Amino acid sequence: MPLGAPVKRTVSSSLRNPNTRRTCSTSASAIVAVMNMWIRRIAVVGTAALGLTTTGVAAAQDTSYAPITISPEQVKQLCEERAPKIEDRIQRLTTRINGGPDVAGSTAWLQAQAQKARDAGNTARAERLERRVARRGEQLTKLGDAQRRVDTFQTNHCGGNK
C-alpha cells in the first residue's frame, strides 16, 4: 500500500457500546412514570379512606378529660421546685418581649432590626423579622395562659402559697 493511500475500514453492526446495559424494549422512564401514577393513585385513595375514618372517630370522642392522680411527693416536688422555675421563666420571657429597643429579642428591638435591614436593602430579612413581631402578641397570650394555669395549680394543690 502506498503511503498516503486511504485505508478502507469496515464497522461491524454487531458491535455495541460496552458502557450501556441491554434492556428490554420498554424504556425505564416509561416504567417509572407508570409506577408513579400507581403510587399517586394509592396515596389518594389511602388519604381519602383515612380522612373518612378519622372524621367519624373525632366526632365520637369525648372532650372531657379524666383527672390525673399524683402522689403527695410529686405534688410537693411540683409546688417547691417546678412551679417556681416555670414562673421565673414566664417572667423572664414577658420582660424580654416587653423590653425596649436595647433589649435583644424584644418587640421594639425586632422592629428596629427590621427597619435597619429594610434600610440596608435586605427585604427578605426585614420580612422575616416583621413576621416575628406579628407573632409576639400570640406569645404574650400563651405566656399569660401558662401563668394562669400555674396559679390555678398552686391555689388548688399547694395551699394557695406562691
C-alpha positions, 0 to 999 in steps of 0.5 A, spaced: 500 500 500 502 506 498 503 511 503 498 516 503 493 511 500 486 511 504 485 505 508 478 502 507 475 500 514 469 496 515 464 497 522 461 491 524 453 492 526 454 487 531 458 491 535 455 495 541 457 500 546 460 496 552 458 502 557 450 501 556 446 495 559 441 491 554 434 492 556 428 490 554 424 494 549 420 498 554 424 504 556 425 505 564 422 512 564 416 509 561 416 504 567 417 509 572 412 514 570 407 508 570 409 506 577 408 513 579 401 514 577 400 507 581 403 510 587 399 517 586 393 513 585 394 509 592 396 515 596 389 518 594 385 513 595 389 511 602 388 519 604 381 519 602 379 512 606 383 515 612 380 522 612 373 518 612 375 514 618 378 519 622 372 524 621 367 519 624 372 517 630 373 525 632 366 526 632 365 520 637 370 522 642 369 525 648 372 532 650 372 531 657 378 529 660 379 524 666 383 527 672 390 525 673 392 522 680 399 524 683 402 522 689 403 527 695 411 527 693 410 529 686 405 534 688 410 537 693 416 536 688 411 540 683 409 546 688 417 547 691 421 546 685 417 546 678 412 551 679 417 556 681 422 555 675 416 555 670 414 562 673 421 565 673 421 563 666 414 566 664 417 572 667 423 572 664 420 571 657 414 577 658 420 582 660 424 580 654 418 581 649 416 587 653 423 590 653 425 596 649 429 597 643 436 595 647 433 589 649 435 583 644 429 579 642 424 584 644 418 587 640 421 594 639 428 591 638 425 586 632 422 592 629 428 596 629 432 590 626 427 590 621 427 597 619 435 597 619 435 591 614 429 594 610 434 600 610 440 596 608 436 593 602 435 586 605 427 585 604 427 578 605 430 579 612 426 585 614 420 580 612 422 575 616 423 579 622 416 583 621 413 576 621 416 575 628 413 581 631 406 579 628 407 573 632 409 576 639 402 578 641 400 570 640 406 569 645 404 574 650 397 570 650 400 563 651 405 566 656 399 569 660 395 562 659 401 558 662 401 563 668 394 562 669 394 555 669 400 555 674 396 559 679 390 555 678 395 549 680 398 552 686 391 555 689 388 548 688 394 543 690 399 547 694 395 551 699 394 557 695 402 559 697 406 562 691 
